[in-house]
Amino acid sequence: MRVVKRNRVLFMQFDSREGKPFFLQGKIPMGLLLFSLLVLALLLHPPLVLAETKAMPVPTEKAEPAADEEFEEEVITPDPIEPWNRLMFQFNDKLYFWVLKPAAKGYNAVVPRGARVSVRNFFHNITTPIRFVNSLLQGKPKAAVIEVTRFGVNSTLGIGGLFDVAHKEFNLKTQDEDLGLTLGHYGMGEVIYLVLPFFGPSTLRDAFGRVGDAFLDPVNYVTPIRDSVAIRAYDTLNETSLQLGDYEDLKEAAIDPYLAIKDAYIQYRKARINRGDAVVPAPPAGPTGSVEQ
């Protein structure tokens, strides 16, 4: 290697004739070589530049989040077995129009609305253990105390729970909690959407919750089992008689009733998990089922 000084600028040159490897042909200024290497390094490693750019505060006007960003944050409940769910939806739909609705209309003609509301109050009162236990599991002692107080007041002054005296006279509102909401409270997602035959819209999480809550439902301990099933069927008939027309209105207004009920159910359950102490009104129920599980 030889060093030549020309016009006060240092040049480097490797002589290939001596059998030595050379980097470049001709003569290149050292400053230009270093500058080229620096540019090449930045091009090959853009994260270095991006990191510096992110670290520098850029004064900008505070803008509202774009609508697209809000939609991206929403978690969509998967529906991988939609064909099966739609089949079960059709099954429940036919069951409602062919069996439940005619029976409920005949039941309405015989039993006045006041009596049917009292029957609903009775069944709601005896399922207090479900709401009480899940209030405790969610760390809501106030809600648990309210449920116990409601049960005591309605079971005595309300004549076995036929009248909701606790709400009307003492403004003690029911604390609608279940195991599905408890699991959601602790961060468990819906997993997948389900349509259960006879029960209607649900999710895998809420289906597991329904099984767990069944151990706290006194009706399930009635023997023989045919009596338990008969009581459950009567409760369903009575509840349907109080909701006649709701499902029909939703189905008539929706382009796709399956999707309409699915969205209504999922949004309602999410709202109940995130509501805090706020009251969330229930949307219309699907055929044979209620969004309140």
LOLUM-802474 format. One record per residue (C-alpha): x negated, z, y negated; residue in one letter. Coordinates in pm, whole numbers, plus 50000, padded with zeros to 5 digits. Layout:
N
    xx    zz    yy rest
     X     Z     Y    a
...
***
This chain:
293
    xx    zz    yy rest
 50000 50000 50000    m
 49872 49917 49655    r
 49987 50044 49318    v
 49982 49799 49029    v
 50027 49899 48671    k
 50189 49626 48465    r
 50340 49655 48116    n
 50322 50035 48147    r
 50586 50035 48426    v
 50499 50161 48773    l
 50584 49925 49058    f
 50566 49972 49433    m
 50496 49702 49683    q
 50432 49701 50055    f
 50212 49427 50188    d
 50371 49276 50497    s
 50058 49077 50571    r
 49877 49396 50669    e
 50143 49457 50938    g
 50299 49746 50749    k
 50678 49777 50718    p
 50815 49716 50369    f
 51133 49836 50198    f
 51186 49554 49957    l
 51037 49218 49884    q
 50877 49191 49545    g
 50859 49465 49289    k
 51140 49709 49193    i
 51121 49972 48919    p
 51132 50327 49054    m
 51410 50427 48808    g
 51631 50141 48922    l
 51571 50232 49285    l
 51673 50594 49230    l
 51979 50489 49032    f
 52086 50249 49311    s
 52047 50520 49575    l
 52259 50758 49367    l
 52539 50502 49326    v
 52527 50423 49699    l
 52551 50791 49787    a
 52858 50834 49566    l
 53024 50528 49715    l
 52961 50647 50069    l
 53074 51004 49991    h
 53380 50981 49761    p
 53492 51339 49849    p
 53203 51464 49636    l
 53348 51289 49335    v
 53706 51393 49416    l
 53603 51756 49453    a
 53447 51754 49110    e
 53750 51580 48962    t
 53990 51836 49109    k
 53779 52120 48978    a
 53808 51992 48620    m
 54126 52106 48440    p
 54317 51811 48302    v
 54559 51896 48020    p
 54896 51742 48104    t
 55253 51809 48006    e
 55449 52029 48245    k
 55687 51800 48426    a
 55983 51877 48645    e
 55925 51815 49017    p
 56036 51472 49122    a
 56345 51437 49332    a
 56143 51275 49608    d
 55916 51581 49630    e
 56216 51810 49670    e
 56350 51600 49956    f
 56008 51601 50125    e
 56011 51980 50139    e
 56342 51988 50327    e
 56300 52044 50698    v
 56527 51818 50902    i
 56665 51963 51225    t
 56572 51730 51514    p
 56850 51573 51720    d
 56661 51426 52018    p
 56962 51435 52249    i
 57207 51277 52005    e
 57377 51058 52271    p
 57459 51369 52475    w
 57566 51560 52164    n
 57796 51278 52062    r
 57947 51277 52410    l
 58014 51652 52384    m
 58153 51599 52035    f
 58400 51346 52173    q
 58489 51586 52454    f
 58561 51867 52207    n
 58748 51626 51983    d
 58983 51523 52264    k
 59020 51883 52374    l
 59127 51975 52023    y
 59380 51695 51973    f
 59517 51688 52327    w
 59526 52059 52412    v
 59440 52304 52137    l
 59627 52149 51845    k
 59961 52104 52029    p
 59935 52457 52168    a
 59844 52598 51826    a
 60137 52421 51660    k
 60375 52568 51916    g
 60212 52909 51871    y
 60257 52881 51492    n
 60625 52813 51537    a
 60670 53139 51728    v
 60423 53379 51568    v
 60425 53430 51189    p
 60105 53391 50995    r
 60081 53761 50909    g
 60076 53853 51277    a
 59815 53587 51351    r
 59591 53720 51073    v
 59624 54068 51224    s
 59516 53932 51563    v
 59211 53777 51397    r
 59133 54111 51231    n
 59159 54288 51566    f
 58909 54061 51739    f
 58678 54076 51438    h
 58690 54456 51444    n
 58598 54495 51811    i
 58291 54272 51766    t
 58142 54522 51517    t
 57853 54605 51758    p
 57718 54249 51715    i
 57704 54276 51337    r
 57582 54636 51340    f
 57291 54578 51578    v
 57178 54257 51408    n
 57192 54423 51067    s
 56952 54687 51199    l
 56730 54425 51361    l
 56702 54247 51026    q
 56606 54570 50849    g
 56932 54601 50657    k
 57040 54965 50693    p
 57295 54934 50412    k
 57470 54649 50592    a
 57467 54849 50917    a
 57626 55150 50743    v
 57892 54926 50591    i
 57980 54784 50933    e
 58010 55130 51088    v
 58224 55248 50796    t
 58445 54940 50818    r
 58495 54996 51189    f
 58596 55359 51135    g
 58834 55284 50850    v
 58997 54977 51007    n
 59027 55139 51351    s
 59217 55434 51201    t
 59387 55342 50874    l
 59401 54980 50982    g
 59583 55066 51308    i
 59327 54957 51563    g
 59176 54694 51335    g
 59498 54497 51279    l
 59458 54536 50903    f
 59140 54506 50699    d
 59194 54821 50493    v
 58820 54864 50434    a
 58807 54539 50239    h
 59139 54562 50058    k
 59121 54928 49957    e
 58748 55009 49947    f
 58594 54664 49883    n
 58373 54694 50193    l
 58310 54334 50290    k
 58217 54234 50642    t
 57845 54177 50707    q
 57846 53860 50914    d
 57526 53886 51115    e
 57443 53755 51460    d
 57135 53711 51676    l
 57091 53348 51571    g
 57063 53463 51209    l
 56828 53743 51313    t
 56595 53496 51483    l
 56610 53276 51175    g
 56541 53578 50954    h
 56209 53622 51132    y
 56113 53258 51092    g
 56241 53087 51404    m
 56366 52735 51331    g
 56670 52563 51473    e
 56444 52379 51725    v
 56704 52110 51799    i
 57069 52046 51720    y
 57321 52098 51999    l
 57691 52041 52052    v
 57820 52284 52313    l
 58129 52196 52518    p
 58422 52421 52422    f
 58212 52596 52152    f
 58124 52315 51913    g
 57821 52273 51682    p
 57513 52485 51741    s
 57134 52473 51766    t
 56900 52584 52041    l
 56820 52898 51842    r
 57187 52980 51785    d
 57269 52905 52150    a
 57014 53167 52258    f
 57161 53397 51997    g
 57509 53346 52135    r
 57390 53452 52481    v
 57227 53765 52339    g
 57534 53857 52134    d
 57750 53823 52444    a
 57603 54151 52574    f
 57744 54328 52266    l
 58092 54174 52286    d
 58340 54419 52449    p
 58562 54133 52569    v
 58291 54023 52812    n
 58314 54360 52990    y
 58683 54322 53069    v
 58745 54296 53444    t
 58844 54100 53640    p
 58671 53804 53477    i
 58990 53597 53461    r
 59133 53854 53220    d
 58823 53825 53003    s
 58858 53446 53001    v
 59228 53473 52917    a
 59156 53703 52622    i
 58888 53468 52496    r
 59125 53172 52528    a
 59394 53356 52332    y
 59143 53440 52058    d
 59047 53071 52036    t
 59413 52966 52022    l
 59488 53216 51747    n
 59183 53116 51544    e
 59273 52748 51580    t
 59626 52815 51457    s
 59481 52954 51132    l
 59259 52649 51075    q
 59496 52362 51152    l
 59432 52070 50921    g
 59075 52161 50822    d
 58911 51951 51090    y
 59153 51666 51036    e
 59072 51654 50663    d
 58697 51653 50725    l
 58723 51384 50991    k
 58938 51163 50770    e
 58703 51194 50471    a
 58379 51141 50665    a
 58233 50803 50753    i
 58071 50961 51059    d
 58245 51290 51153    p
 57964 51379 51393    y
 57702 51367 51117    l
 57933 51537 50867    a
 57992 51838 51091    i
 57626 51849 51193    k
 57509 51859 50831    d
 57775 52111 50731    a
 57683 52344 51016    y
 57305 52330 50962    i
 57329 52374 50584    q
 57571 52666 50625    y
 57346 52847 50871    r
 57038 52791 50654    k
 57226 52923 50351    a
 57326 53237 50540    r
 56966 53304 50640    i
 56839 53257 50284    n
 57135 53405 50098    r
 57016 53765 50062    g
 57333 53961 49981    d
 57527 53664 49846    a
 57845 53550 50016    v
 57834 53197 50157    v
 58172 53031 50213    p
 58212 52863 50549    a
 58273 52487 50565    p
 58551 52343 50783    p
 58492 52406 51153    a
 58447 52137 51410    g
 58678 52082 51706    p
 58717 52391 51928    t
 58438 52567 51743    g
 58358 52754 51427    s
 58049 52724 51210    v
 58035 53102 51205    e
 57932 53101 51570    q
***
